[in-house]
Amino acid sequence: METLGGTEFAPDTTYLNTSSTGLLPARAVTAMTAVIRDLVAGRPSGVAYDDARVAGARRSFARIAGVGADRVAAGGSVAGHVALVANSLPPGAEILLPEGEYTSVVTPFTVRGDLKLRYAPPAGLADAVRPGTALVAFSAVRSSDGRIADLPAVRAAAAAHGARTLLDASQAAGWLPLNAGEWDFTVTGAFKFLLCPRGVSFLTVTEEAQGTVPPLQAAFFAAEEGAEVLYGPVERLAASARRFDEAPSYLSYSGAERSLELVEEIGVAAIHAHATGLARRFREGLGALGHEPVPGESAVVAVPGLGGRAEGLAREGVIVSDRAGNLRVAFHLYNTAAEADRLLDLLTG
């Protein structure tokens, strides 16, 4: 299996760690370099407010996520997006989370101090939704072991009990087909499988939920008039989810626009087939070696008990990660069957 990225990627390692950070495509680097050169030279295009690139990235992510751009807010971190949702909840509201959920999804709720947090085993999350649950917050793909959540079951359980849903798609968007419109909120750190620079994150909000979340980060970029409102309070916030925008990192978003363009060109369906095919090959090879990976059809493969091998593999030029004792291996569009086989060879014995 050849790569899907063509000449956009040229790593000098066997890079199997997209669950931590995705590689930047050449076109994104070119776009960011142009902005940096303008900043160095003192040209206005490098330092001026540039909503065009943010808007382009917003539209591209919206198409990938299957929603209208009016439901997408741009920002810089998952934790910042989750904090907006956490601050919108009334005191005493019950938040249901999976045990071992990623910190950025959990902590904005815990620091409130007046919310009721309840945890359930990941496999039993849907069964744990009950009357009085205000929000179910969880990851589509689990960071520690790559397991794909039972999305239909959780969605149905939440609907049955009148609970809202917050889905973290950071480990899924870009390889796993998703419809963000099926959830009240989604948060996505775009520097993983969406191949964007760090400092790019997206929040999606249903039209109904938009009326319940205070836009606590609002500044001129959240105004209906945009950069025309520079002094004094914003009198008219954007009618769309843009009212929830954080101050964007324009350097990062100049690259994000091009990275998302590439994901769209290749297509999430093609990336899904490629990445899960490599993961399947790797799982089968692990079984032949006597290792038992976490089962499933995820592009992220975790091998319990082998996390300690990550450092030694890095010395061999194979970049993976150690998460919760698991050797975590993530396949993406720029990986090949030869790379999966090389890692299997190194794990022999």
Contacts in CASP RR format, 6 or more apart in sequence:
PFRMAT RR
TARGET T0000
AUTHOR 0000-0000-0000
METHOD contacts of the structure
MODEL  1
METLGGTEFAPDTTYLNTSSTGLLPARAVTAMTAVIRDLVAGRPSGVAYD
DARVAGARRSFARIAGVGADRVAAGGSVAGHVALVANSLPPGAEILLPEG
EYTSVVTPFTVRGDLKLRYAPPAGLADAVRPGTALVAFSAVRSSDGRIAD
LPAVRAAAAAHGARTLLDASQAAGWLPLNAGEWDFTVTGAFKFLLCPRGV
SFLTVTEEAQGTVPPLQAAFFAAEEGAEVLYGPVERLAASARRFDEAPSY
LSYSGAERSLELVEEIGVAAIHAHATGLARRFREGLGALGHEPVPGESAV
VAVPGLGGRAEGLAREGVIVSDRAGNLRVAFHLYNTAAEADRLLDLLTG
1 274 0 8 1.000
1 277 0 8 1.000
1 278 0 8 1.000
1 281 0 8 1.000
1 336 0 8 1.000
1 337 0 8 1.000
2 336 0 8 1.000
3 9 0 8 1.000
3 333 0 8 1.000
3 334 0 8 1.000
3 335 0 8 1.000
3 336 0 8 1.000
4 266 0 8 1.000
4 270 0 8 1.000
4 271 0 8 1.000
4 274 0 8 1.000
4 333 0 8 1.000
4 334 0 8 1.000
5 25 0 8 1.000
5 262 0 8 1.000
5 266 0 8 1.000
5 333 0 8 1.000
5 334 0 8 1.000
7 26 0 8 1.000
8 25 0 8 1.000
8 26 0 8 1.000
8 27 0 8 1.000
8 262 0 8 1.000
8 334 0 8 1.000
9 23 0 8 1.000
9 25 0 8 1.000
9 26 0 8 1.000
9 334 0 8 1.000
10 26 0 8 1.000
11 23 0 8 1.000
11 334 0 8 1.000
13 317 0 8 1.000
13 318 0 8 1.000
13 319 0 8 1.000
14 317 0 8 1.000
14 318 0 8 1.000
14 319 0 8 1.000
14 339 0 8 1.000
14 342 0 8 1.000
14 343 0 8 1.000
15 23 0 8 1.000
15 319 0 8 1.000
15 334 0 8 1.000
15 335 0 8 1.000
16 318 0 8 1.000
16 319 0 8 1.000
16 320 0 8 1.000
16 329 0 8 1.000
16 330 0 8 1.000
16 331 0 8 1.000
16 335 0 8 1.000
16 339 0 8 1.000
16 343 0 8 1.000
17 319 0 8 1.000
17 320 0 8 1.000
17 321 0 8 1.000
17 328 0 8 1.000
17 330 0 8 1.000
18 192 0 8 1.000
18 193 0 8 1.000
18 330 0 8 1.000
18 331 0 8 1.000
18 332 0 8 1.000
19 143 0 8 1.000
19 146 0 8 1.000
19 171 0 8 1.000
19 192 0 8 1.000
19 300 0 8 1.000
19 321 0 8 1.000
19 323 0 8 1.000
19 328 0 8 1.000
19 330 0 8 1.000
20 192 0 8 1.000
20 321 0 8 1.000
20 330 0 8 1.000
21 191 0 8 1.000
21 192 0 8 1.000
21 198 0 8 1.000
22 191 0 8 1.000
22 192 0 8 1.000
22 193 0 8 1.000
22 195 0 8 1.000
22 332 0 8 1.000
23 195 0 8 1.000
23 332 0 8 1.000
23 334 0 8 1.000
24 195 0 8 1.000
24 197 0 8 1.000
24 255 0 8 1.000
24 259 0 8 1.000
25 195 0 8 1.000
25 258 0 8 1.000
25 259 0 8 1.000
25 262 0 8 1.000
27 258 0 8 1.000
27 259 0 8 1.000
27 261 0 8 1.000
27 262 0 8 1.000
28 195 0 8 1.000
28 196 0 8 1.000
28 197 0 8 1.000
28 255 0 8 1.000
28 256 0 8 1.000
28 258 0 8 1.000
28 259 0 8 1.000
28 262 0 8 1.000
29 255 0 8 1.000
30 258 0 8 1.000
31 254 0 8 1.000
31 255 0 8 1.000
31 257 0 8 1.000
31 258 0 8 1.000
32 197 0 8 1.000
32 251 0 8 1.000
32 252 0 8 1.000
32 254 0 8 1.000
32 255 0 8 1.000
34 254 0 8 1.000
35 45 0 8 1.000
35 46 0 8 1.000
35 250 0 8 1.000
35 251 0 8 1.000
35 254 0 8 1.000
36 251 0 8 1.000
38 44 0 8 1.000
38 45 0 8 1.000
38 46 0 8 1.000
38 47 0 8 1.000
39 46 0 8 1.000
39 47 0 8 1.000
46 250 0 8 1.000
49 221 0 8 1.000
49 227 0 8 1.000
49 250 0 8 1.000
50 250 0 8 1.000
50 254 0 8 1.000
51 221 0 8 1.000
51 226 0 8 1.000
51 227 0 8 1.000
53 250 0 8 1.000
53 253 0 8 1.000
53 254 0 8 1.000
53 255 0 8 1.000
53 256 0 8 1.000
53 257 0 8 1.000
54 74 0 8 1.000
54 221 0 8 1.000
54 245 0 8 1.000
54 248 0 8 1.000
54 250 0 8 1.000
54 253 0 8 1.000
55 69 0 8 1.000
56 257 0 8 1.000
57 74 0 8 1.000
57 196 0 8 1.000
57 200 0 8 1.000
57 253 0 8 1.000
57 256 0 8 1.000
57 257 0 8 1.000
57 260 0 8 1.000
58 69 0 8 1.000
58 72 0 8 1.000
58 74 0 8 1.000
58 202 0 8 1.000
58 242 0 8 1.000
59 69 0 8 1.000
60 257 0 8 1.000
60 260 0 8 1.000
60 261 0 8 1.000
60 263 0 8 1.000
60 264 0 8 1.000
61 72 0 8 1.000
61 188 0 8 1.000
61 190 0 8 1.000
61 194 0 8 1.000
61 202 0 8 1.000
61 260 0 8 1.000
62 68 0 8 1.000
62 69 0 8 1.000
62 71 0 8 1.000
62 72 0 8 1.000
63 264 0 8 1.000
64 173 0 8 1.000
64 174 0 8 1.000
64 194 0 8 1.000
64 260 0 8 1.000
64 263 0 8 1.000
64 264 0 8 1.000
64 268 0 8 1.000
65 72 0 8 1.000
65 169 0 8 1.000
65 173 0 8 1.000
65 178 0 8 1.000
65 179 0 8 1.000
65 180 0 8 1.000
65 181 0 8 1.000
65 186 0 8 1.000
65 188 0 8 1.000
65 202 0 8 1.000
65 204 0 8 1.000
66 178 0 8 1.000
66 179 0 8 1.000
66 180 0 8 1.000
66 181 0 8 1.000
67 179 0 8 1.000
67 180 0 8 1.000
67 181 0 8 1.000
67 204 0 8 1.000
69 240 0 8 1.000
70 239 0 8 1.000
70 240 0 8 1.000
70 241 0 8 1.000
70 242 0 8 1.000
71 180 0 8 1.000
71 181 0 8 1.000
71 204 0 8 1.000
71 205 0 8 1.000
71 206 0 8 1.000
71 207 0 8 1.000
71 210 0 8 1.000
71 240 0 8 1.000
71 241 0 8 1.000
72 202 0 8 1.000
72 203 0 8 1.000
72 204 0 8 1.000
72 241 0 8 1.000
73 81 0 8 1.000
73 202 0 8 1.000
73 203 0 8 1.000
73 204 0 8 1.000
73 205 0 8 1.000
73 241 0 8 1.000
73 242 0 8 1.000
73 243 0 8 1.000
73 244 0 8 1.000
73 245 0 8 1.000
73 246 0 8 1.000
74 200 0 8 1.000
74 201 0 8 1.000
74 202 0 8 1.000
74 242 0 8 1.000
74 245 0 8 1.000
74 246 0 8 1.000
74 248 0 8 1.000
74 253 0 8 1.000
75 81 0 8 1.000
75 199 0 8 1.000
75 200 0 8 1.000
75 201 0 8 1.000
75 202 0 8 1.000
75 203 0 8 1.000
75 245 0 8 1.000
75 246 0 8 1.000
75 247 0 8 1.000
75 248 0 8 1.000
76 189 0 8 1.000
76 199 0 8 1.000
76 200 0 8 1.000
76 201 0 8 1.000
76 246 0 8 1.000
76 248 0 8 1.000
76 249 0 8 1.000
76 252 0 8 1.000
77 104 0 8 1.000
77 189 0 8 1.000
77 199 0 8 1.000
77 201 0 8 1.000
77 246 0 8 1.000
78 104 0 8 1.000
78 105 0 8 1.000
78 168 0 8 1.000
78 170 0 8 1.000
78 187 0 8 1.000
78 188 0 8 1.000
78 189 0 8 1.000
78 201 0 8 1.000
79 104 0 8 1.000
79 107 0 8 1.000
79 108 0 8 1.000
80 108 0 8 1.000
80 201 0 8 1.000
80 217 0 8 1.000
80 246 0 8 1.000
81 185 0 8 1.000
81 187 0 8 1.000
81 201 0 8 1.000
81 202 0 8 1.000
81 203 0 8 1.000
81 244 0 8 1.000
82 104 0 8 1.000
82 105 0 8 1.000
82 108 0 8 1.000
82 109 0 8 1.000
82 137 0 8 1.000
82 166 0 8 1.000
82 168 0 8 1.000
82 187 0 8 1.000
83 108 0 8 1.000
84 203 0 8 1.000
84 213 0 8 1.000
84 214 0 8 1.000
84 215 0 8 1.000
84 216 0 8 1.000
84 217 0 8 1.000
84 244 0 8 1.000
85 108 0 8 1.000
85 135 0 8 1.000
85 137 0 8 1.000
85 166 0 8 1.000
85 185 0 8 1.000
85 213 0 8 1.000
86 108 0 8 1.000
86 109 0 8 1.000
86 111 0 8 1.000
86 112 0 8 1.000
86 115 0 8 1.000
87 108 0 8 1.000
87 112 0 8 1.000
87 214 0 8 1.000
87 216 0 8 1.000
88 212 0 8 1.000
88 213 0 8 1.000
88 214 0 8 1.000
89 95 0 8 1.000
89 112 0 8 1.000
89 115 0 8 1.000
89 134 0 8 1.000
89 135 0 8 1.000
90 134 0 8 1.000
91 114 0 8 1.000
91 115 0 8 1.000
92 114 0 8 1.000
92 115 0 8 1.000
92 116 0 8 1.000
93 115 0 8 1.000
93 116 0 8 1.000
93 134 0 8 1.000
93 135 0 8 1.000
94 115 0 8 1.000
94 116 0 8 1.000
94 117 0 8 1.000
94 118 0 8 1.000
94 132 0 8 1.000
94 133 0 8 1.000
94 134 0 8 1.000
94 135 0 8 1.000
95 109 0 8 1.000
95 115 0 8 1.000
95 116 0 8 1.000
95 117 0 8 1.000
95 118 0 8 1.000
95 133 0 8 1.000
95 134 0 8 1.000
95 135 0 8 1.000
95 136 0 8 1.000
95 137 0 8 1.000
96 118 0 8 1.000
96 119 0 8 1.000
96 120 0 8 1.000
96 125 0 8 1.000
96 128 0 8 1.000
96 129 0 8 1.000
96 133 0 8 1.000
96 135 0 8 1.000
96 136 0 8 1.000
96 137 0 8 1.000
96 163 0 8 1.000
97 105 0 8 1.000
97 106 0 8 1.000
97 109 0 8 1.000
97 117 0 8 1.000
97 118 0 8 1.000
97 119 0 8 1.000
97 120 0 8 1.000
97 136 0 8 1.000
97 137 0 8 1.000
97 138 0 8 1.000
98 119 0 8 1.000
98 120 0 8 1.000
98 121 0 8 1.000
98 122 0 8 1.000
98 125 0 8 1.000
98 138 0 8 1.000
98 139 0 8 1.000
98 142 0 8 1.000
98 149 0 8 1.000
99 119 0 8 1.000
99 120 0 8 1.000
99 121 0 8 1.000
99 122 0 8 1.000
100 119 0 8 1.000
100 122 0 8 1.000
100 144 0 8 1.000
101 119 0 8 1.000
101 137 0 8 1.000
101 138 0 8 1.000
101 139 0 8 1.000
102 139 0 8 1.000
102 143 0 8 1.000
102 168 0 8 1.000
102 170 0 8 1.000
104 168 0 8 1.000
105 137 0 8 1.000
105 138 0 8 1.000
105 139 0 8 1.000
105 166 0 8 1.000
105 168 0 8 1.000
105 187 0 8 1.000
106 117 0 8 1.000
106 137 0 8 1.000
109 115 0 8 1.000
109 117 0 8 1.000
109 137 0 8 1.000
110 117 0 8 1.000
118 128 0 8 1.000
118 133 0 8 1.000
120 127 0 8 1.000
120 128 0 8 1.000
122 138 0 8 1.000
122 142 0 8 1.000
122 147 0 8 1.000
122 149 0 8 1.000
123 150 0 8 1.000
125 136 0 8 1.000
125 138 0 8 1.000
125 149 0 8 1.000
125 150 0 8 1.000
125 154 0 8 1.000
126 150 0 8 1.000
126 153 0 8 1.000
126 154 0 8 1.000
126 156 0 8 1.000
126 157 0 8 1.000
127 157 0 8 1.000
129 136 0 8 1.000
129 154 0 8 1.000
129 157 0 8 1.000
129 158 0 8 1.000
129 160 0 8 1.000
129 161 0 8 1.000
129 163 0 8 1.000
130 161 0 8 1.000
131 161 0 8 1.000
132 161 0 8 1.000
132 163 0 8 1.000
133 158 0 8 1.000
133 161 0 8 1.000
133 162 0 8 1.000
133 163 0 8 1.000
134 163 0 8 1.000
134 164 0 8 1.000
135 163 0 8 1.000
135 164 0 8 1.000
135 165 0 8 1.000
135 166 0 8 1.000
135 184 0 8 1.000
136 154 0 8 1.000
136 157 0 8 1.000
136 158 0 8 1.000
136 163 0 8 1.000
136 164 0 8 1.000
136 165 0 8 1.000
136 166 0 8 1.000
137 165 0 8 1.000
137 166 0 8 1.000
137 168 0 8 1.000
138 149 0 8 1.000
138 154 0 8 1.000
138 166 0 8 1.000
138 167 0 8 1.000
138 168 0 8 1.000
139 149 0 8 1.000
139 167 0 8 1.000
139 168 0 8 1.000
139 169 0 8 1.000
139 170 0 8 1.000
139 171 0 8 1.000
139 172 0 8 1.000
140 148 0 8 1.000
140 149 0 8 1.000
140 151 0 8 1.000
140 167 0 8 1.000
140 168 0 8 1.000
140 169 0 8 1.000
140 171 0 8 1.000
140 172 0 8 1.000
140 176 0 8 1.000
140 178 0 8 1.000
141 147 0 8 1.000
141 148 0 8 1.000
141 149 0 8 1.000
141 171 0 8 1.000
141 172 0 8 1.000
141 176 0 8 1.000
141 298 0 8 1.000
141 300 0 8 1.000
142 148 0 8 1.000
142 149 0 8 1.000
142 171 0 8 1.000
143 170 0 8 1.000
143 171 0 8 1.000
143 323 0 8 1.000
144 302 0 8 1.000
144 323 0 8 1.000
144 324 0 8 1.000
144 326 0 8 1.000
144 328 0 8 1.000
145 294 0 8 1.000
145 300 0 8 1.000
145 302 0 8 1.000
145 304 0 8 1.000
145 323 0 8 1.000
145 324 0 8 1.000
145 326 0 8 1.000
145 328 0 8 1.000
146 171 0 8 1.000
146 294 0 8 1.000
146 298 0 8 1.000
146 300 0 8 1.000
146 301 0 8 1.000
146 302 0 8 1.000
146 328 0 8 1.000
147 294 0 8 1.000
147 296 0 8 1.000
147 298 0 8 1.000
147 302 0 8 1.000
148 172 0 8 1.000
148 176 0 8 1.000
148 296 0 8 1.000
148 297 0 8 1.000
148 298 0 8 1.000
151 167 0 8 1.000
151 182 0 8 1.000
154 165 0 8 1.000
155 165 0 8 1.000
155 182 0 8 1.000
155 183 0 8 1.000
157 163 0 8 1.000
158 164 0 8 1.000
158 165 0 8 1.000
164 184 0 8 1.000
164 185 0 8 1.000
164 209 0 8 1.000
165 183 0 8 1.000
165 184 0 8 1.000
165 185 0 8 1.000
166 183 0 8 1.000
166 184 0 8 1.000
166 185 0 8 1.000
166 186 0 8 1.000
166 187 0 8 1.000
167 178 0 8 1.000
167 180 0 8 1.000
167 183 0 8 1.000
167 185 0 8 1.000
167 186 0 8 1.000
167 187 0 8 1.000
168 186 0 8 1.000
168 187 0 8 1.000
168 188 0 8 1.000
169 176 0 8 1.000
169 178 0 8 1.000
169 180 0 8 1.000
169 186 0 8 1.000
169 187 0 8 1.000
169 188 0 8 1.000
170 187 0 8 1.000
170 188 0 8 1.000
170 189 0 8 1.000
170 192 0 8 1.000
171 192 0 8 1.000
171 193 0 8 1.000
171 300 0 8 1.000
172 178 0 8 1.000
172 193 0 8 1.000
173 188 0 8 1.000
173 189 0 8 1.000
173 190 0 8 1.000
173 193 0 8 1.000
173 194 0 8 1.000
174 193 0 8 1.000
174 194 0 8 1.000
174 263 0 8 1.000
174 268 0 8 1.000
174 271 0 8 1.000
175 193 0 8 1.000
175 268 0 8 1.000
175 271 0 8 1.000
175 272 0 8 1.000
175 275 0 8 1.000
175 276 0 8 1.000
175 299 0 8 1.000
175 332 0 8 1.000
175 333 0 8 1.000
176 268 0 8 1.000
176 272 0 8 1.000
176 299 0 8 1.000
177 268 0 8 1.000
177 269 0 8 1.000
177 272 0 8 1.000
178 186 0 8 1.000
180 186 0 8 1.000
180 204 0 8 1.000
181 204 0 8 1.000
181 206 0 8 1.000
183 204 0 8 1.000
183 206 0 8 1.000
184 205 0 8 1.000
184 206 0 8 1.000
184 208 0 8 1.000
184 209 0 8 1.000
185 203 0 8 1.000
185 204 0 8 1.000
185 205 0 8 1.000
185 206 0 8 1.000
185 209 0 8 1.000
186 202 0 8 1.000
186 203 0 8 1.000
186 204 0 8 1.000
187 201 0 8 1.000
187 202 0 8 1.000
187 203 0 8 1.000
188 194 0 8 1.000
188 201 0 8 1.000
188 202 0 8 1.000
188 203 0 8 1.000
189 196 0 8 1.000
189 200 0 8 1.000
189 201 0 8 1.000
189 202 0 8 1.000
190 196 0 8 1.000
190 199 0 8 1.000
190 200 0 8 1.000
190 201 0 8 1.000
190 202 0 8 1.000
190 256 0 8 1.000
190 259 0 8 1.000
190 260 0 8 1.000
191 197 0 8 1.000
191 198 0 8 1.000
191 199 0 8 1.000
191 200 0 8 1.000
193 271 0 8 1.000
193 299 0 8 1.000
193 332 0 8 1.000
194 200 0 8 1.000
194 256 0 8 1.000
194 259 0 8 1.000
194 260 0 8 1.000
194 263 0 8 1.000
195 259 0 8 1.000
195 260 0 8 1.000
195 262 0 8 1.000
195 263 0 8 1.000
196 252 0 8 1.000
196 255 0 8 1.000
196 256 0 8 1.000
196 259 0 8 1.000
196 260 0 8 1.000
197 249 0 8 1.000
197 251 0 8 1.000
197 252 0 8 1.000
197 255 0 8 1.000
197 256 0 8 1.000
197 259 0 8 1.000
198 252 0 8 1.000
199 249 0 8 1.000
199 252 0 8 1.000
200 249 0 8 1.000
200 252 0 8 1.000
200 253 0 8 1.000
200 256 0 8 1.000
203 241 0 8 1.000
203 244 0 8 1.000
204 241 0 8 1.000
205 213 0 8 1.000
205 241 0 8 1.000
205 244 0 8 1.000
210 241 0 8 1.000
210 243 0 8 1.000
210 244 0 8 1.000
213 244 0 8 1.000
215 222 0 8 1.000
215 237 0 8 1.000
215 243 0 8 1.000
215 244 0 8 1.000
217 244 0 8 1.000
217 245 0 8 1.000
217 246 0 8 1.000
217 247 0 8 1.000
218 234 0 8 1.000
218 237 0 8 1.000
218 243 0 8 1.000
218 244 0 8 1.000
219 234 0 8 1.000
219 247 0 8 1.000
220 226 0 8 1.000
220 227 0 8 1.000
220 228 0 8 1.000
220 229 0 8 1.000
220 230 0 8 1.000
220 234 0 8 1.000
221 227 0 8 1.000
221 242 0 8 1.000
221 245 0 8 1.000
221 247 0 8 1.000
221 248 0 8 1.000
222 234 0 8 1.000
222 237 0 8 1.000
222 238 0 8 1.000
222 242 0 8 1.000
222 243 0 8 1.000
222 244 0 8 1.000
222 245 0 8 1.000
223 229 0 8 1.000
223 234 0 8 1.000
223 235 0 8 1.000
223 236 0 8 1.000
223 237 0 8 1.000
223 238 0 8 1.000
224 236 0 8 1.000
224 237 0 8 1.000
224 238 0 8 1.000
224 239 0 8 1.000
225 236 0 8 1.000
226 238 0 8 1.000
229 235 0 8 1.000
237 243 0 8 1.000
238 245 0 8 1.000
263 271 0 8 1.000
266 333 0 8 1.000
271 332 0 8 1.000
271 333 0 8 1.000
272 299 0 8 1.000
274 331 0 8 1.000
274 333 0 8 1.000
275 299 0 8 1.000
275 331 0 8 1.000
275 332 0 8 1.000
275 333 0 8 1.000
275 335 0 8 1.000
276 297 0 8 1.000
276 298 0 8 1.000
276 299 0 8 1.000
276 331 0 8 1.000
277 331 0 8 1.000
278 299 0 8 1.000
278 331 0 8 1.000
278 335 0 8 1.000
278 336 0 8 1.000
278 337 0 8 1.000
278 339 0 8 1.000
278 340 0 8 1.000
279 297 0 8 1.000
279 298 0 8 1.000
279 299 0 8 1.000
279 300 0 8 1.000
279 301 0 8 1.000
279 329 0 8 1.000
279 331 0 8 1.000
280 297 0 8 1.000
281 337 0 8 1.000
281 340 0 8 1.000
281 341 0 8 1.000
282 293 0 8 1.000
282 301 0 8 1.000
282 329 0 8 1.000
282 331 0 8 1.000
282 340 0 8 1.000
282 343 0 8 1.000
282 344 0 8 1.000
283 293 0 8 1.000
283 295 0 8 1.000
283 296 0 8 1.000
283 301 0 8 1.000
285 344 0 8 1.000
286 292 0 8 1.000
286 293 0 8 1.000
286 301 0 8 1.000
286 303 0 8 1.000
286 344 0 8 1.000
286 347 0 8 1.000
287 293 0 8 1.000
289 344 0 8 1.000
289 347 0 8 1.000
289 348 0 8 1.000
289 349 0 8 1.000
291 303 0 8 1.000
291 306 0 8 1.000
291 347 0 8 1.000
292 303 0 8 1.000
292 304 0 8 1.000
293 301 0 8 1.000
293 302 0 8 1.000
293 303 0 8 1.000
293 304 0 8 1.000
294 301 0 8 1.000
294 302 0 8 1.000
294 303 0 8 1.000
294 304 0 8 1.000
294 326 0 8 1.000
299 330 0 8 1.000
299 331 0 8 1.000
299 332 0 8 1.000
300 328 0 8 1.000
300 329 0 8 1.000
300 330 0 8 1.000
300 331 0 8 1.000
301 328 0 8 1.000
301 329 0 8 1.000
301 330 0 8 1.000
301 331 0 8 1.000
302 323 0 8 1.000
302 326 0 8 1.000
302 327 0 8 1.000
302 328 0 8 1.000
302 329 0 8 1.000
303 326 0 8 1.000
303 327 0 8 1.000
303 329 0 8 1.000
304 325 0 8 1.000
304 326 0 8 1.000
305 325 0 8 1.000
305 326 0 8 1.000
305 327 0 8 1.000
306 325 0 8 1.000
306 326 0 8 1.000
306 327 0 8 1.000
306 347 0 8 1.000
307 322 0 8 1.000
307 323 0 8 1.000
307 325 0 8 1.000
307 326 0 8 1.000
307 327 0 8 1.000
307 328 0 8 1.000
308 322 0 8 1.000
308 325 0 8 1.000
308 327 0 8 1.000
309 327 0 8 1.000
309 347 0 8 1.000
310 320 0 8 1.000
310 321 0 8 1.000
310 322 0 8 1.000
310 327 0 8 1.000
311 322 0 8 1.000
313 319 0 8 1.000
313 320 0 8 1.000
313 343 0 8 1.000
313 346 0 8 1.000
314 320 0 8 1.000
316 346 0 8 1.000
318 342 0 8 1.000
318 343 0 8 1.000
318 346 0 8 1.000
320 327 0 8 1.000
320 328 0 8 1.000
320 329 0 8 1.000
320 330 0 8 1.000
320 343 0 8 1.000
321 327 0 8 1.000
321 328 0 8 1.000
322 328 0 8 1.000
329 343 0 8 1.000
331 340 0 8 1.000
END
